[in-house]
Amino acid sequence: MELRSIYYAIPYAIVFILMLFLYLLERKGQRIRNNDINKGTIIINRARYSALFVLLIFIGLRGHIYTDCIEYYRFFEDVPLIWKVHVDDYTTMEPGFVIYTSLFKTIIPNYYCWVFFNSLFDLLVLYFFFKNNTKSIVLAFLVFLAYQGLYIEFNLYRNAKAISFFILSIPYLQNRKILPYMILNCIGGCFHVAAFLFIPIYFIIHLRWTKPVLWGMFIVANLCFFLQLHPTTFLLDQLTAGASDYVALKANKFANKTETYGLSFGYIEKTFITLLVLFLYNKLTHKQNINTIYCNCAVFFYFITFLFSDIAIFTERLSYLFIFALWVIIPEMFYTSFKIRRIVVVGILLILFLRIVESNMTAICYYDNLLWGIMDINKRATIVDMFVY
């Protein structure tokens, strides 16, 4: 089995093209609705429900894809029923995630049902989130596909729940209701400890940041990236000094997975999108006030990505908490008036397609589905070992 081939990306490209078709159908419905509300609404709803169904089948019924699914499969098989579980036995998993998994296993002792339920929960949260914050649910799902949505769902089970709970807390963030906001994100923190980062940002992420702050973050991130000035090692040392065994273990796990990001397509496209956010910041934030939160999160995503680029896993676990903002802000650009908008729209669609192909060209991305049969877990584990080591 080849470790890298364009063949592995074909199923992902097909789903991307299908979602693009559904987006065009949704746009058609929006145009028709201007003259015929009932007919236009029917077309829009068909496109949106079809997109949700496609993603639920593609994500929820998947086999063992990417790397961390092997660990989660073994964890699910190993975790006892709810009345026998001891969270202290699982030092690499947050207690909330352990209890949730044990409870689910007690009710339905099937790993694939667990995966399907996880996907259903996340996708429904996203559906209503997109419905309330974008003009195009299908386009938002399309961006979600290309911008690490699949990676999060396939590989970062705990992060996915932390992001979902933060998304659920956004209305309380906007309306300055601190108690329900804190409760939801503490629940998210019980699924992934990195989610506790959402707690302090309550006090700053809703504010309209000034240009010096926004451009300062952009410049600092690039200086750190190109000059290799990274605070990661210092931060990890501070975390482990006098910390609990759990925190120390997590920090050491991060430190042992060092992988420096270099100048690449990933850097170029992230920088391009972030520059668009910076140049359109005033337009987007004046369009609707809640876009201030999403623009700030998008800039924060870029800042963390390249500030901590010397340790890939550190970047993923922290920056991916904020990547959801791109799933909303990029579609908003499609519906915002500015010069060369059409050129930008075509460029973004091309970037999204290249991302979905380029990021799924390795053997660990080989796609299979329960509907037609999946690869044995042990064979998958062998491929993961070949890829990682």
MIVOZA-406452 format. One record per residue (C-alpha): residue in one letter; x, z, y; residue number from 1. Coordinates in steps of 0.1 Angstrom, whole numbers, plus 2048, in hexadecimal, padded with zeros to 3 digits. Example, Ala and Ser with C-alpha at 12.3 -4.5 7.8 and 13.67 -1.06 7.14 Angstrom:
+---+-----+-----+-----+-----+
| r |  xx |  zz |  yy |   k |
+---+-----+-----+-----+-----+
| A | 87B | 84E | 7D3 |   1 |
| S | 889 | 847 | 7F5 |   2 |
+---+-----+-----+-----+-----+
***
This chain:
+---+-----+-----+-----+-----+
| r |  xx |  zz |  yy |   k |
+---+-----+-----+-----+-----+
| M | 800 | 800 | 800 |   1 |
| E | 80F | 7F5 | 821 |   2 |
| L | 814 | 811 | 83A |   3 |
| R | 80B | 7FB | 858 |   4 |
| S | 7F4 | 7DC | 858 |   5 |
| I | 7DA | 7CC | 86F |   6 |
| Y | 7C4 | 7CC | 851 |   7 |
| Y | 7BD | 7F2 | 855 |   8 |
| A | 7AF | 7EC | 878 |   9 |
| I | 795 | 7D2 | 86E |  10 |
| P | 778 | 7EB | 867 |  11 |
| Y | 77F | 7FC | 888 |  12 |
| A | 77F | 7DB | 89B |  13 |
| I | 75E | 7D1 | 88B |  14 |
| V | 74D | 7F1 | 895 |  15 |
| F | 75C | 7EC | 8B9 |  16 |
| I | 74E | 7C9 | 8BB |  17 |
| L | 72C | 7D5 | 8AD |  18 |
| M | 72B | 7F0 | 8C7 |  19 |
| L | 734 | 7D7 | 8E2 |  20 |
| F | 717 | 7C1 | 8D7 |  21 |
| L | 700 | 7E0 | 8D9 |  22 |
| Y | 70D | 7E7 | 8FC |  23 |
| L | 705 | 7C4 | 908 |  24 |
| L | 6E2 | 7C8 | 8F8 |  25 |
| E | 6DE | 7E9 | 90B |  26 |
| R | 6E8 | 7D7 | 92C |  27 |
| K | 6CF | 7BC | 925 |  28 |
| G | 6B4 | 7D6 | 920 |  29 |
| Q | 6BE | 7E6 | 942 |  30 |
| R | 6BA | 7C5 | 953 |  31 |
| I | 699 | 7BE | 943 |  32 |
| R | 68C | 7E1 | 94C |  33 |
| N | 68E | 7D7 | 971 |  34 |
| N | 671 | 7C0 | 96B |  35 |
| D | 661 | 7CD | 94B |  36 |
| I | 666 | 7F3 | 946 |  37 |
| N | 657 | 7F5 | 923 |  38 |
| K | 669 | 7D7 | 914 |  39 |
| G | 68A | 7E1 | 924 |  40 |
| T | 687 | 805 | 918 |  41 |
| I | 681 | 7FA | 8F4 |  42 |
| I | 6A0 | 7E4 | 8F4 |  43 |
| I | 6B5 | 800 | 904 |  44 |
| N | 6A9 | 819 | 8EA |  45 |
| R | 6AF | 802 | 8CD |  46 |
| A | 6D3 | 7FC | 8D9 |  47 |
| R | 6DA | 821 | 8DE |  48 |
| Y | 6CB | 82D | 8BD |  49 |
| S | 6DC | 811 | 8AA |  50 |
| A | 6FE | 81B | 8BA |  51 |
| L | 6F8 | 840 | 8B0 |  52 |
| F | 6EE | 835 | 88C |  53 |
| V | 70D | 81E | 889 |  54 |
| L | 724 | 83A | 894 |  55 |
| L | 713 | 854 | 87D |  56 |
| I | 718 | 83E | 85F |  57 |
| F | 73C | 834 | 869 |  58 |
| I | 747 | 857 | 871 |  59 |
| G | 730 | 86D | 85D |  60 |
| L | 734 | 85C | 83C |  61 |
| R | 759 | 854 | 83E |  62 |
| G | 772 | 85C | 823 |  63 |
| H | 793 | 86F | 827 |  64 |
| I | 7A1 | 85D | 846 |  65 |
| Y | 7C0 | 867 | 85B |  66 |
| T | 7D5 | 886 | 853 |  67 |
| D | 7C4 | 8A8 | 859 |  68 |
| C | 7A6 | 89F | 844 |  69 |
| I | 7BB | 8A8 | 825 |  70 |
| E | 7C0 | 8CB | 832 |  71 |
| Y | 79C | 8CF | 83B |  72 |
| Y | 790 | 8C3 | 819 |  73 |
| R | 7A6 | 8DD | 808 |  74 |
| F | 79B | 8F7 | 821 |  75 |
| F | 776 | 8F0 | 819 |  76 |
| E | 77C | 8F1 | 7F4 |  77 |
| D | 78F | 911 | 7F7 |  78 |
| V | 779 | 925 | 80F |  79 |
| P | 762 | 93E | 7FD |  80 |
| L | 73D | 943 | 802 |  81 |
| I | 732 | 956 | 821 |  82 |
| W | 730 | 979 | 810 |  83 |
| K | 753 | 976 | 802 |  84 |
| V | 765 | 966 | 81F |  85 |
| H | 781 | 979 | 831 |  86 |
| V | 78C | 968 | 851 |  87 |
| D | 7AE | 979 | 850 |  88 |
| D | 7B7 | 964 | 831 |  89 |
| Y | 7B8 | 945 | 847 |  90 |
| T | 7D3 | 949 | 861 |  91 |
| T | 7D4 | 925 | 86B |  92 |
| M | 7AE | 922 | 871 |  93 |
| E | 79A | 933 | 88C |  94 |
| P | 781 | 94D | 880 |  95 |
| G | 762 | 93B | 88D |  96 |
| F | 76B | 91C | 87B |  97 |
| V | 771 | 92F | 85B |  98 |
| I | 750 | 941 | 85D |  99 |
| Y | 73D | 921 | 866 | 100 |
| T | 74C | 90E | 849 | 101 |
| S | 746 | 92A | 831 | 102 |
| L | 722 | 92D | 83C | 103 |
| F | 71C | 907 | 838 | 104 |
| K | 72C | 907 | 816 | 105 |
| T | 716 | 924 | 80B | 106 |
| I | 6F7 | 90F | 815 | 107 |
| I | 705 | 8EC | 80A | 108 |
| P | 724 | 8EE | 7F5 | 109 |
| N | 72F | 8CA | 7FB | 110 |
| Y | 74C | 8BF | 811 | 111 |
| Y | 73D | 89D | 81A | 112 |
| C | 71C | 8AD | 825 | 113 |
| W | 731 | 8C4 | 83B | 114 |
| V | 743 | 8A6 | 84B | 115 |
| F | 723 | 894 | 850 | 116 |
| F | 713 | 8B2 | 861 | 117 |
| N | 732 | 8B7 | 877 | 118 |
| S | 730 | 892 | 882 | 119 |
| L | 70A | 894 | 888 | 120 |
| F | 70D | 8B2 | 89E | 121 |
| D | 72A | 8A3 | 8B3 | 122 |
| L | 719 | 882 | 8B7 | 123 |
| L | 6F7 | 891 | 8C1 | 124 |
| V | 709 | 8A6 | 8DB | 125 |
| L | 71B | 887 | 8E8 | 126 |
| Y | 6FB | 873 | 8E8 | 127 |
| F | 6E8 | 88B | 8FF | 128 |
| F | 707 | 890 | 914 | 129 |
| F | 70B | 86B | 91A | 130 |
| K | 6E5 | 868 | 920 | 131 |
| N | 6E7 | 881 | 93C | 132 |
| N | 708 | 875 | 94B | 133 |
| T | 70B | 84F | 947 | 134 |
| K | 6F6 | 830 | 94C | 135 |
| S | 702 | 822 | 92B | 136 |
| I | 702 | 838 | 90C | 137 |
| V | 70F | 81C | 8F6 | 138 |
| L | 72C | 814 | 90D | 139 |
| A | 735 | 839 | 90E | 140 |
| F | 735 | 839 | 8E8 | 141 |
| L | 74B | 81A | 8E9 | 142 |
| V | 764 | 82C | 8FF | 143 |
| F | 761 | 84A | 8E8 | 144 |
| L | 76B | 834 | 8CA | 145 |
| A | 78A | 827 | 8DB | 146 |
| Y | 795 | 846 | 8EE | 147 |
| Q | 79D | 85E | 8D1 | 148 |
| G | 779 | 865 | 8C8 | 149 |
| L | 780 | 859 | 8A4 | 150 |
| Y | 7A0 | 86B | 8A2 | 151 |
| I | 78F | 88C | 8AD | 152 |
| E | 773 | 887 | 895 | 153 |
| F | 789 | 87C | 878 | 154 |
| N | 7A6 | 894 | 87D | 155 |
| L | 79E | 8B1 | 895 | 156 |
| Y | 77F | 8C2 | 886 | 157 |
| R | 784 | 8E2 | 89A | 158 |
| N | 78D | 8D1 | 8BB | 159 |
| A | 76D | 8BC | 8B7 | 160 |
| K | 758 | 8DB | 8B7 | 161 |
| A | 76A | 8EA | 8D4 | 162 |
| I | 764 | 8CA | 8E9 | 163 |
| S | 73F | 8CA | 8DE | 164 |
| F | 73A | 8EE | 8EA | 165 |
| F | 74C | 8E6 | 90B | 166 |
| I | 735 | 8C8 | 910 | 167 |
| L | 717 | 8DE | 90A | 168 |
| S | 724 | 8F6 | 924 | 169 |
| I | 729 | 8DC | 940 | 170 |
| P | 706 | 8E0 | 94F | 171 |
| Y | 70E | 905 | 953 | 172 |
| L | 72F | 8FC | 963 | 173 |
| Q | 71E | 8E5 | 97B | 174 |
| N | 703 | 8FE | 984 | 175 |
| R | 71D | 91B | 986 | 176 |
| K | 70D | 930 | 96A | 177 |
| I | 72C | 942 | 95E | 178 |
| L | 71D | 957 | 941 | 179 |
| P | 70E | 93B | 92B | 180 |
| Y | 72D | 925 | 934 | 181 |
| M | 745 | 940 | 927 | 182 |
| I | 730 | 948 | 908 | 183 |
| L | 730 | 923 | 8FD | 184 |
| N | 755 | 91F | 903 | 185 |
| C | 75D | 940 | 8F1 | 186 |
| I | 749 | 932 | 8D3 | 187 |
| G | 75E | 912 | 8D7 | 188 |
| G | 77E | 928 | 8D8 | 189 |
| C | 773 | 936 | 8B6 | 190 |
| F | 776 | 913 | 8A8 | 191 |
| H | 796 | 90A | 8B9 | 192 |
| V | 7AB | 922 | 8CE | 193 |
| A | 7B5 | 907 | 8E7 | 194 |
| A | 791 | 907 | 8F3 | 195 |
| F | 797 | 928 | 906 | 196 |
| L | 7A9 | 911 | 91F | 197 |
| F | 785 | 908 | 92B | 198 |
| I | 77F | 92B | 937 | 199 |
| P | 797 | 92C | 955 | 200 |
| I | 78F | 908 | 960 | 201 |
| Y | 76C | 914 | 968 | 202 |
| F | 779 | 91F | 98A | 203 |
| I | 78A | 8FE | 994 | 204 |
| I | 77E | 8E0 | 980 | 205 |
| H | 75D | 8DB | 993 | 206 |
| L | 76F | 8DA | 9B5 | 207 |
| R | 776 | 8B9 | 9C6 | 208 |
| W | 79C | 8B8 | 9C5 | 209 |
| T | 7AF | 8AA | 9E2 | 210 |
| K | 7C5 | 88B | 9E0 | 211 |
| P | 7E6 | 89F | 9E2 | 212 |
| V | 7DB | 8B3 | 9C4 | 213 |
| L | 7CF | 895 | 9B0 | 214 |
| W | 7ED | 87F | 9B8 | 215 |
| G | 804 | 89D | 9B5 | 216 |
| M | 7F9 | 8A3 | 991 | 217 |
| F | 7FE | 87E | 989 | 218 |
| I | 821 | 87D | 998 | 219 |
| V | 82C | 89E | 987 | 220 |
| A | 81F | 891 | 965 | 221 |
| N | 833 | 871 | 969 | 222 |
| L | 852 | 883 | 975 | 223 |
| C | 851 | 89A | 957 | 224 |
| F | 84B | 87D | 940 | 225 |
| F | 867 | 866 | 94C | 226 |
| L | 881 | 882 | 954 | 227 |
| Q | 878 | 895 | 934 | 228 |
| L | 871 | 8B4 | 947 | 229 |
| H | 85A | 8C6 | 930 | 230 |
| P | 84F | 8EB | 931 | 231 |
| T | 843 | 8EB | 90D | 232 |
| T | 85F | 8FE | 8FD | 233 |
| F | 85E | 919 | 918 | 234 |
| L | 838 | 91D | 914 | 235 |
| L | 83B | 91F | 8EE | 236 |
| D | 856 | 93A | 8F2 | 237 |
| Q | 83F | 94E | 909 | 238 |
| L | 822 | 94A | 8F0 | 239 |
| T | 836 | 957 | 8D3 | 240 |
| A | 846 | 974 | 8E6 | 241 |
| G | 832 | 993 | 8DC | 242 |
| A | 815 | 97E | 8D0 | 243 |
| S | 7FF | 984 | 8B2 | 244 |
| D | 809 | 974 | 891 | 245 |
| Y | 7ED | 95B | 894 | 246 |
| V | 7F8 | 94E | 8B6 | 247 |
| A | 81C | 94E | 8AC | 248 |
| L | 814 | 93A | 88D | 249 |
| K | 800 | 921 | 8A1 | 250 |
| A | 81C | 91D | 8BB | 251 |
| N | 837 | 919 | 8A1 | 252 |
| K | 821 | 8FE | 890 | 253 |
| F | 820 | 8EB | 8B1 | 254 |
| A | 846 | 8EF | 8B6 | 255 |
| N | 84D | 8E2 | 893 | 256 |
| K | 83A | 8C2 | 89A | 257 |
| T | 84F | 8B4 | 8B6 | 258 |
| E | 84A | 88F | 8BE | 259 |
| T | 853 | 881 | 8DF | 260 |
| Y | 83C | 867 | 8EF | 261 |
| G | 84E | 849 | 8FD | 262 |
| L | 845 | 82D | 915 | 263 |
| S | 82B | 81A | 902 | 264 |
| F | 809 | 809 | 904 | 265 |
| G | 7FA | 82C | 903 | 266 |
| Y | 80C | 836 | 923 | 267 |
| I | 803 | 815 | 935 | 268 |
| E | 7DE | 816 | 92D | 269 |
| K | 7DA | 83C | 934 | 270 |
| T | 7EC | 837 | 956 | 271 |
| F | 7D6 | 819 | 95E | 272 |
| I | 7B6 | 82C | 957 | 273 |
| T | 7C2 | 84B | 96A | 274 |
| L | 7CC | 835 | 988 | 275 |
| L | 7A8 | 827 | 988 | 276 |
| V | 79A | 84A | 988 | 277 |
| L | 7B1 | 854 | 9A5 | 278 |
| F | 7A8 | 835 | 9BA | 279 |
| L | 783 | 838 | 9B2 | 280 |
| Y | 782 | 85E | 9B4 | 281 |
| N | 76D | 860 | 9D5 | 282 |
| K | 755 | 844 | 9CA | 283 |
| L | 74F | 855 | 9A8 | 284 |
| T | 74C | 878 | 9B5 | 285 |
| H | 734 | 86E | 9D1 | 286 |
| K | 71F | 85A | 9B8 | 287 |
| Q | 715 | 87A | 9A6 | 288 |
| N | 724 | 89C | 9AB | 289 |
| I | 729 | 8A3 | 986 | 290 |
| N | 742 | 886 | 986 | 291 |
| T | 75A | 89E | 998 | 292 |
| I | 75D | 8B2 | 978 | 293 |
| Y | 764 | 893 | 963 | 294 |
| C | 77D | 884 | 97B | 295 |
| N | 790 | 8A4 | 97D | 296 |
| C | 790 | 8A7 | 957 | 297 |
| A | 79C | 883 | 954 | 298 |
| V | 7BA | 88B | 96B | 299 |
| F | 7C0 | 8AC | 959 | 300 |
| F | 7C1 | 898 | 938 | 301 |
| Y | 7DC | 881 | 946 | 302 |
| F | 7EF | 89E | 954 | 303 |
| I | 7F0 | 8B2 | 934 | 304 |
| T | 7F8 | 893 | 91F | 305 |
| F | 818 | 88B | 931 | 306 |
| L | 822 | 8AE | 93B | 307 |
| F | 824 | 8B8 | 917 | 308 |
| S | 82E | 897 | 908 | 309 |
| D | 84C | 8A4 | 8F6 | 310 |
| I | 836 | 8B4 | 8DB | 311 |
| A | 81B | 89D | 8CF | 312 |
| I | 805 | 8B7 | 8BE | 313 |
| F | 806 | 8CC | 8DE | 314 |
| T | 7FA | 8AE | 8F2 | 315 |
| E | 7DE | 8A6 | 8D9 | 316 |
| R | 7D0 | 8C9 | 8D6 | 317 |
| L | 7CF | 8D0 | 8FB | 318 |
| S | 7CA | 8AE | 90C | 319 |
| Y | 7B0 | 8A2 | 8F4 | 320 |
| L | 79A | 8BF | 900 | 321 |
| F | 795 | 8AB | 920 | 322 |
| I | 794 | 888 | 913 | 323 |
| F | 76E | 889 | 912 | 324 |
| A | 76F | 883 | 937 | 325 |
| L | 77B | 85F | 931 | 326 |
| W | 75D | 859 | 91B | 327 |
| V | 747 | 85E | 93A | 328 |
| I | 75D | 853 | 957 | 329 |
| I | 767 | 831 | 949 | 330 |
| P | 742 | 826 | 944 | 331 |
| E | 73B | 833 | 967 | 332 |
| M | 755 | 81A | 974 | 333 |
| F | 741 | 7FE | 965 | 334 |
| Y | 724 | 808 | 97B | 335 |
| T | 738 | 80F | 99B | 336 |
| S | 73C | 7F5 | 9B6 | 337 |
| F | 760 | 7ED | 9C0 | 338 |
| K | 776 | 7CF | 9C5 | 339 |
| I | 783 | 7BD | 9A6 | 340 |
| R | 76A | 7D1 | 991 | 341 |
| R | 764 | 7B4 | 979 | 342 |
| I | 789 | 7B0 | 973 | 343 |
| V | 78C | 7D6 | 96D | 344 |
| V | 76F | 7D6 | 955 | 345 |
| V | 77E | 7B9 | 940 | 346 |
| G | 7A0 | 7CB | 941 | 347 |
| I | 790 | 7EC | 935 | 348 |
| L | 77E | 7DB | 918 | 349 |
| L | 79E | 7CA | 90E | 350 |
| I | 7B0 | 7EB | 90F | 351 |
| L | 795 | 7FC | 8FA | 352 |
| F | 797 | 7E0 | 8E0 | 353 |
| L | 7BD | 7E2 | 8DE | 354 |
| R | 7BC | 808 | 8DB | 355 |
| I | 7A3 | 807 | 8BE | 356 |
| V | 7B9 | 7EE | 8AC | 357 |
| E | 7DC | 7FB | 8B4 | 358 |
| S | 7D3 | 81F | 8AB | 359 |
| N | 7C5 | 816 | 889 | 360 |
| M | 7DF | 800 | 879 | 361 |
| T | 7EF | 819 | 862 | 362 |
| A | 7E7 | 822 | 83D | 363 |
| I | 7D8 | 843 | 846 | 364 |
| C | 7BD | 830 | 85A | 365 |
| Y | 7B2 | 81C | 83C | 366 |
| Y | 78C | 81F | 83F | 367 |
| D | 774 | 826 | 822 | 368 |
| N | 751 | 833 | 821 | 369 |
| L | 73B | 847 | 809 | 370 |
| L | 722 | 82A | 809 | 371 |
| W | 73B | 814 | 7F5 | 372 |
| G | 753 | 82D | 7E7 | 373 |
| I | 771 | 840 | 7F5 | 374 |
| M | 795 | 845 | 7EA | 375 |
| D | 79E | 864 | 7D6 | 376 |
| I | 7AA | 881 | 7EA | 377 |
| N | 7CB | 884 | 7D7 | 378 |
| K | 7D3 | 85F | 7DD | 379 |
| R | 7CB | 864 | 802 | 380 |
| A | 7E2 | 883 | 803 | 381 |
| T | 7FE | 86E | 7F4 | 382 |
| I | 7F9 | 853 | 810 | 383 |
| V | 7F9 | 86F | 82A | 384 |
| D | 81A | 87D | 81C | 385 |
| M | 82A | 85A | 81D | 386 |
| F | 81E | 855 | 841 | 387 |
| V | 828 | 877 | 84E | 388 |
| Y | 848 | 87D | 83C | 389 |
+---+-----+-----+-----+-----+
***
